Amino acid sequence: MGRLLRNHFTRHAPTTEMRCIPLRIGILGDTHDHIPNLKKAVTLLNREAEQLFLHTGDFISPFVIPVLSDLQGEVKGVYGNNDGDHDLLQERCRETGNVSIQGNFFEMHYGGIRIALLHGHEKALLADLIESGLFDLVVHGHSHHPCIGKNGETLVINPGEVCGYLTGSPTCAVYDTANDEGRILRI
């Protein structure tokens, strides 16, 4: 990993610090306008997770945002490579009070846990983030294939696809901060 990348993420990326209590973070992405599956994912994640939800992008249309706002907590998302009208997506987020899209990359700290959130379509960037050792958790989507893996001390979670279009199996995920473990949930 080059020095430029390390300096970019340690000095210039905005961070959000949240107080640390054991938590199960809900993770979803690649919704691709599939409202019936999104509603099922919201119901499932409201049961399995709490307070914080991460969306890996590819919301697609602004009409998915009000459905995401039914998640019982704060929803942080990033844009995917297929997201269209960014301005209208942002407007719908502002109307909800609990959903926000942070741009193409979002870094946050939850207690001592350093989390990176991105869509993952920029493969070199994704690989560099995983290899950098700067994050305890890297969350991404794009491939539509659910996967949980470890690279050194970095846990990597791809929740798969809510839409189910590519795999035929809609999924989301939960990250348990107390155990540093991820779990894929079939919708």
C-alpha positions in Angstrom: 0.0 0.0 0.0 1.4 3.4 -0.9 2.1 6.2 1.5 -0.5 8.4 -0.3 -3.3 6.1 0.6 -2.4 5.8 4.2 -2.1 9.6 4.5 -5.4 10.1 2.7 -7.4 8.0 5.2 -5.6 9.0 8.3 -5.5 12.7 7.8 -8.3 13.7 5.5 -11.2 11.3 5.8 -14.0 12.5 8.0 -14.7 10.3 10.9 -17.6 9.8 13.2 -17.1 8.6 16.8 -19.9 6.8 18.5 -20.0 5.7 22.1 -19.2 2.1 22.7 -21.9 -0.4 23.9 -22.1 -3.9 22.6 -24.2 -3.8 19.5 -25.3 -5.9 16.5 -25.0 -3.6 13.5 -27.3 -4.4 10.5 -25.7 -4.5 7.1 -27.4 -4.5 3.7 -26.9 -3.3 0.2 -27.6 -3.7 -3.5 -31.3 -3.2 -3.0 -31.7 -2.2 -6.7 -35.3 -1.0 -6.2 -36.6 -4.4 -5.0 -39.2 -3.0 -2.5 -40.7 -6.4 -1.5 -37.3 -7.8 -0.5 -36.3 -4.5 1.1 -39.4 -4.6 3.3 -38.5 -8.2 4.3 -34.9 -7.1 5.0 -36.1 -4.2 7.2 -38.3 -6.5 9.2 -35.5 -9.0 9.7 -32.8 -6.5 10.6 -35.1 -4.7 13.0 -35.3 -8.1 14.8 -31.7 -9.1 14.5 -29.8 -5.8 14.8 -30.1 -2.6 16.8 -29.5 1.2 16.6 -27.1 1.2 13.6 -27.5 0.0 10.0 -25.0 0.3 7.2 -26.0 0.3 3.5 -23.3 -0.6 0.9 -24.9 1.4 -2.0 -26.9 0.7 -5.1 -30.1 2.0 -3.6 -30.9 3.0 -7.3 -34.1 5.1 -7.0 -35.1 7.6 -4.3 -38.3 5.8 -3.5 -36.3 3.1 -1.6 -35.2 5.7 1.0 -38.6 5.9 2.9 -38.6 2.1 3.2 -35.1 2.2 4.7 -36.3 4.8 7.2 -38.4 2.0 8.8 -35.2 0.6 10.2 -35.2 1.3 13.9 -32.0 3.3 14.2 -29.5 5.4 12.3 -28.9 4.3 8.7 -25.6 5.3 7.1 -25.0 4.5 3.5 -22.7 5.2 0.5 -23.4 5.5 -3.2 -23.0 2.5 -5.5 -22.0 2.6 -9.1 -25.6 2.3 -10.2 -27.1 5.1 -8.1 -28.8 7.7 -10.2 -30.1 11.0 -9.0 -27.8 11.8 -6.0 -29.5 15.1 -5.3 -33.0 13.5 -5.0 -31.5 10.6 -3.0 -30.1 13.2 -0.6 -33.4 15.1 -0.5 -35.3 11.9 0.4 -32.7 11.1 3.1 -33.2 14.6 4.7 -37.0 13.9 4.8 -36.5 10.7 6.9 -34.5 12.0 9.9 -32.6 8.7 10.2 -31.1 7.8 6.8 -28.0 9.5 5.3 -25.8 8.8 2.3 -22.2 9.8 3.1 -20.8 9.9 -0.4 -18.7 7.2 -2.0 -16.7 6.3 1.2 -17.5 6.6 4.9 -15.2 6.0 7.8 -16.5 5.8 11.4 -15.2 4.7 14.7 -17.6 2.8 17.0 -15.8 2.8 20.4 -12.5 1.3 19.5 -13.7 -0.3 16.2 -12.6 1.4 13.0 -15.1 0.8 10.2 -14.8 1.5 6.5 -18.0 1.5 4.3 -17.9 1.6 0.5 -19.7 0.0 -2.4 -16.6 -1.9 -3.6 -16.8 -1.4 -7.4 -13.3 0.2 -7.3 -11.5 -3.0 -6.8 -8.0 -1.5 -6.2 -9.4 0.8 -3.6 -11.3 -2.0 -1.9 -8.1 -4.2 -1.9 -6.0 -1.3 -0.5 -8.5 -0.7 2.3 -8.5 -4.3 3.3 -4.7 -4.7 3.1 -4.0 -1.4 4.9 -4.6 -2.6 8.4 -6.2 0.8 9.1 -9.7 -0.7 9.7 -11.0 -3.4 12.0 -14.1 -3.8 9.7 -14.4 -3.2 6.0 -18.0 -3.4 4.7 -18.7 -3.4 1.0 -21.1 -4.7 -1.6 -21.1 -4.6 -5.4 -20.5 -8.3 -6.2 -23.9 -9.3 -4.9 -22.3 -12.4 -3.3 -22.4 -12.6 0.5 -19.0 -13.2 2.1 -17.4 -12.8 5.4 -13.6 -13.1 5.7 -10.6 -12.1 7.7 -7.4 -10.5 6.4 -5.0 -10.2 9.3 -7.0 -8.3 11.9 -9.4 -6.8 9.4 -12.9 -8.4 9.2 -14.5 -8.0 5.7 -18.2 -8.3 5.3 -20.2 -8.2 2.0 -23.9 -8.7 2.9 -24.8 -9.9 -0.6 -27.8 -8.5 -2.3 -31.2 -7.5 -1.0 -32.6 -7.6 -4.5 -31.8 -11.3 -5.2 -31.5 -10.5 -9.0 -28.0 -12.0 -9.6 -27.8 -14.9 -7.1 -31.5 -15.7 -6.6 -30.9 -15.6 -2.9 -31.5 -12.3 -1.2 -29.3 -11.7 1.9 -28.2 -9.1 4.4 -25.8 -9.4 7.4 -25.3 -8.6 11.0 -22.0 -7.6 12.7 -21.7 -8.3 16.4 -19.3 -5.7 18.0 -18.9 -7.7 21.2 -17.6 -10.8 19.5 -16.1 -9.2 16.3 -18.2 -11.6 14.2 -20.3 -11.3 11.2 -23.3 -13.4 10.1 -25.1 -13.6 6.8 -28.9 -13.7 7.0 -31.1 -15.1 4.3 -34.1 -12.8 3.6 
